[in-house]
Amino acid sequence: MNKANDSTEKLNKKLLFTNSIVQFFKNNIGILCALFVMCLALTLATDSFFDGKNLLTVLRQICINALLAFGMTFVLIIGGIDLTVGSVVGASGVAAVMLMEAGVGIIPAILLTLVFGAIIGLINGTIIATTGMPPFIVTLSLMGSIRGVAYIITDGRSVASSNKTFTSMGNGYFLGIPIPIYILAVVMIIVSIILYKTKFGRRMYAIGGNPTAAKYTGINIKGITIKVYIISAVLAALAGIILASRMFSGQPTAGQGYESDAIAAAVLGGTSFTGGIGTIGGTLIGALVIGVLSNGLNLLHIPSYVQMVIKGIVIILAVGFDIIKNRKNGK
């Protein structure tokens, strides 16, 4: 009898997993088709896009945006937004390098930098949760303040890193694969578990779907909001550390405009601006689209200012599509 029950349970788990995969592809069929068409077009239009080295370069480049987009997905699911992530990238990179150049070991420096990110997230979340101020206004205001701190402590100059172990984190390889990809994979597993396998994740969806109902069911909206912004800022700090490692220096200008790419990746991946909807897998696909688009435009020698126009149009189309979809769904 026990064996029969075990067999039935295993079969149900397999069916549930299969249905989840099928549902994932159904939900993201549009963006997956767009990604395929984009890759096919770039393969035909350029000689180097489908080259193994270039594909690894694309994967390495999307790691920064994917980390930011994972945090942005969390924030958007609860109906918020975080415009400080780009500034946190720059300030965190500067902080990590300055700590190491001051004699702090690489591991303590990284941990302290992540704590720095957590403090920023705590400030964001606390102000938003306790005052009722719009997340857009709060994070827009702090975006400039955080960037200003980075400029003040560096006097507006970049800080070079002499720690080879640190710089190898962003530029090195393990078994032929860039190290940032491994970091991204680990983070993706962790945030997926948080989102799909914990009460915290389910409550995030509840808050974004219907805040009033979530409040009356006893969900601690303020506490979850604060924790979500902490997660977003910590991921941004991690992205800043990796970016500083890649650039061999901490630069106060680093991360400018990264918040728009993170929002675009999340929304392209199916995360709703109105809250309550979003997946980590979809966000990763969105980050791939943004990464492939940027890489393709560079290979086609499109000027950077034209690229800004194109990315802006992509964001508008993504948000517009999200609004139309939500109207059709009656949300």
C-alpha positions in Angstrom: 0.0 0.0 0.0 2.8 2.4 0.9 4.6 1.5 -2.3 1.4 2.3 -4.3 1.1 5.6 -2.6 4.7 6.5 -3.2 4.3 5.6 -6.9 1.2 7.8 -7.1 2.9 10.7 -5.4 6.0 10.5 -7.7 3.6 10.3 -10.8 1.8 13.4 -9.5 5.0 15.3 -9.0 6.2 14.4 -12.6 2.8 15.5 -14.0 2.9 18.7 -12.0 6.5 19.4 -13.2 5.5 18.7 -16.9 2.5 20.9 -16.6 4.6 23.7 -15.2 7.0 23.5 -18.1 4.2 23.4 -20.6 2.5 26.4 -18.9 5.8 28.3 -18.8 6.3 27.9 -22.6 2.7 28.9 -23.2 3.0 32.0 -21.2 6.3 33.0 -22.8 5.7 31.8 -26.4 5.6 35.4 -27.7 8.9 36.5 -26.2 10.6 33.2 -27.1 9.6 33.6 -30.7 10.8 37.2 -30.7 14.2 36.0 -29.3 14.5 33.3 -31.9 13.7 35.6 -34.8 16.2 38.2 -33.4 18.9 35.6 -33.1 18.2 34.3 -36.6 18.2 37.8 -38.1 21.5 38.7 -36.4 23.1 35.4 -37.5 22.2 36.2 -41.1 23.1 39.9 -40.8 26.5 39.5 -39.1 29.4 37.1 -39.4 30.2 36.9 -35.7 26.9 36.8 -33.8 26.7 33.0 -33.7 30.3 32.6 -32.9 30.9 30.7 -29.6 33.0 33.5 -28.1 30.4 36.1 -28.9 27.6 34.0 -27.4 29.6 33.6 -24.2 30.1 37.4 -24.2 26.4 37.9 -24.5 25.8 35.5 -21.5 28.4 37.3 -19.5 27.0 40.7 -20.3 23.4 39.8 -19.4 24.4 38.7 -15.9 24.4 42.2 -14.5 21.0 43.1 -16.0 19.5 39.7 -15.0 20.5 40.2 -11.4 18.9 43.6 -11.3 15.9 42.3 -13.2 15.4 39.5 -10.7 15.2 42.1 -7.9 13.0 44.3 -10.0 10.6 41.4 -10.6 10.2 41.0 -6.9 9.4 44.7 -6.5 7.0 44.8 -9.5 5.1 41.7 -8.2 4.1 43.6 -5.0 3.1 46.6 -7.1 6.2 48.7 -6.5 9.2 49.9 -8.5 12.9 50.5 -7.6 14.7 53.2 -9.5 17.8 53.1 -7.2 19.3 49.9 -8.6 21.6 51.6 -11.1 22.9 53.9 -8.5 23.4 51.0 -6.1 25.5 49.3 -8.8 27.9 52.3 -9.0 28.1 52.9 -5.2 28.6 49.3 -4.4 31.3 48.8 -6.9 33.1 51.8 -5.5 32.6 50.6 -1.9 33.9 47.1 -2.6 37.1 48.3 -4.3 37.8 51.0 -1.7 37.4 48.5 1.1 39.9 46.1 -0.5 42.4 48.8 -1.4 42.2 49.8 2.3 43.4 46.4 3.3 40.1 44.6 4.0 40.1 41.0 2.7 38.0 40.2 -0.4 35.3 38.2 1.4 34.7 40.7 4.2 34.7 43.5 1.6 32.1 41.7 -0.5 30.0 40.9 2.6 30.2 44.5 3.8 29.2 45.8 0.4 26.2 43.5 0.4 25.2 44.8 3.8 25.6 48.3 2.4 23.1 47.3 -0.3 20.7 45.8 2.3 20.8 49.1 4.3 19.8 51.0 1.1 17.0 48.6 0.5 15.9 48.9 4.2 15.7 52.7 3.8 13.7 52.4 0.5 11.3 49.8 1.9 10.8 51.5 5.3 10.0 54.9 3.8 7.6 53.3 1.2 5.9 51.0 3.7 5.5 53.4 6.6 4.7 56.7 4.9 2.6 55.6 2.0 4.7 57.7 -0.4 4.7 56.4 -4.0 7.6 54.0 -4.7 8.4 56.0 -7.8 9.0 59.2 -5.9 10.9 57.6 -3.1 13.3 55.6 -5.3 13.7 58.4 -7.8 14.8 60.8 -5.0 17.2 58.3 -3.4 18.6 57.4 -6.8 20.3 60.8 -7.0 21.4 60.7 -3.4 23.1 57.3 -3.7 24.9 58.4 -6.8 25.9 61.6 -5.1 27.5 59.6 -2.2 29.5 57.6 -4.8 30.8 60.8 -6.3 31.6 62.3 -2.9 33.7 59.4 -1.5 35.7 59.1 -4.8 35.9 62.8 -5.6 34.3 61.9 -9.0 37.2 59.6 -10.0 37.4 55.8 -10.6 39.1 53.7 -8.0 41.4 51.0 -9.6 41.5 47.5 -8.1 44.9 45.8 -7.6 43.3 42.6 -6.2 43.7 40.0 -9.0 41.4 37.5 -7.2 38.7 40.1 -7.2 39.1 41.0 -10.9 39.1 37.4 -11.9 35.6 37.0 -10.5 34.2 39.1 -13.3 36.7 38.2 -16.0 37.7 34.7 -15.3 36.4 31.3 -16.5 35.7 27.9 -15.0 35.4 24.9 -17.3 35.2 27.3 -20.2 32.3 29.2 -18.8 32.5 32.8 -17.4 32.3 32.9 -13.6 29.5 35.5 -13.5 27.2 32.9 -15.2 27.7 30.5 -12.3 26.9 33.3 -9.9 23.8 34.1 -11.8 22.7 30.5 -11.9 23.1 30.2 -8.1 21.1 33.4 -7.5 18.4 32.3 -9.9 17.9 29.1 -8.0 17.8 31.0 -4.7 15.3 33.6 -5.8 13.1 30.9 -7.5 12.9 29.0 -4.3 11.9 32.1 -2.4 9.3 33.1 -5.0 7.7 29.7 -5.6 8.4 27.5 -2.6 7.9 29.8 0.4 5.0 31.6 2.1 6.9 34.8 1.6 6.7 34.4 -2.2 3.0 33.5 -2.2 2.3 36.5 0.0 4.2 38.7 -2.5 1.8 37.6 -5.2 -1.2 38.2 -2.9 -0.1 41.7 -2.1 0.4 42.6 -5.7 -2.8 40.9 -6.8 -5.1 42.6 -4.2 -3.5 44.6 -1.4 -6.8 45.1 0.4 -7.6 41.4 0.5 -4.0 40.6 1.5 -4.3 43.0 4.4 -7.6 41.4 5.7 -6.1 37.9 5.5 -3.5 39.0 8.0 -0.5 39.4 5.7 2.2 41.8 7.0 2.3 44.0 4.0 4.8 46.5 5.5 7.2 43.8 6.6 7.1 42.0 3.2 7.5 45.3 1.3 10.6 46.2 3.3 12.1 42.7 2.7 11.4 42.9 -1.0 13.3 46.2 -1.3 16.2 44.8 0.7 16.4 41.8 -1.7 16.3 44.1 -4.7 19.1 46.3 -3.3 21.3 43.3 -2.3 21.1 41.9 -5.8 22.0 45.4 -7.2 25.0 45.5 -4.8 26.0 42.0 -6.0 25.7 43.2 -9.6 27.8 46.3 -8.8 30.6 44.1 -7.3 30.7 41.9 -10.4 30.7 45.0 -12.7 33.5 46.6 -10.8 35.4 43.3 -11.0 34.9 43.2 -14.8 36.1 46.8 -15.2 39.1 46.4 -12.8 37.8 49.4 -10.9 35.0 51.0 -9.0 33.4 53.9 -10.9 30.8 56.3 -9.6 29.4 56.6 -13.1 28.8 52.8 -13.4 25.2 51.6 -13.6 23.7 54.8 -15.1 20.5 53.9 -16.9 20.6 50.2 -15.8 17.3 50.6 -14.0 15.5 51.0 -17.4 17.1 47.8 -18.8 16.1 45.9 -15.6 12.5 47.1 -15.9 12.4 46.2 -19.6 13.8 42.7 -18.9 11.2 42.1 -16.2 8.2 43.4 -18.2 9.3 41.7 -21.4 9.4 38.5 -19.4 5.8 38.9 -18.4 6.0 40.7 -15.1 3.1 43.1 -14.7 3.4 46.7 -13.8 0.2 46.5 -11.9 1.5 43.8 -9.6 0.7 40.2 -8.8 2.2 38.6 -12.0 5.8 37.7 -12.7 8.2 34.8 -13.1 12.0 34.4 -12.7 12.2 32.3 -15.9 10.3 34.9 -17.9 12.6 37.7 -16.5 15.7 35.7 -17.6 14.3 35.5 -21.1 13.6 39.2 -21.1 17.2 39.8 -20.0 18.4 37.6 -22.9 16.3 39.7 -25.3 17.8 42.9 -24.0 21.3 41.4 -24.1 21.0 40.0 -27.6 19.5 43.3 -28.8 22.4 45.3 -27.3 25.0 42.9 -28.7 23.4 42.9 -32.1 23.2 46.6 -32.3 26.9 46.8 -31.4 27.8 44.2 -34.1 25.8 46.2 -36.6 27.8 49.3 -35.6 24.7 51.2 -34.6 25.6 54.4 -32.7 25.0 54.4 -28.9 22.6 57.2 -29.0 20.5 55.4 -31.6 20.6 52.3 -29.4 19.1 54.4 -26.6 16.2 55.4 -28.8 15.6 51.7 -29.8 15.7 50.5 -26.2 13.3 53.2 -25.2 10.9 52.1 -27.9 11.2 48.5 -26.7 10.3 49.5 -23.1 7.3 51.5 -24.3 6.0 48.6 -26.4 6.6 46.2 -23.5 4.7 48.3 -21.0 2.0 49.1 -23.6 1.5 45.4 -24.3 1.3 44.7 -20.5 -1.4 47.3 -20.1 -3.4 45.9 -23.0 -3.1 42.4 -21.7 -4.2 43.3 -18.2 -7.3 45.2 -19.6 -8.2 42.1 -21.6 -7.8 39.9 -18.5 -10.0 42.4 -16.5 -7.3 43.2 -14.0 
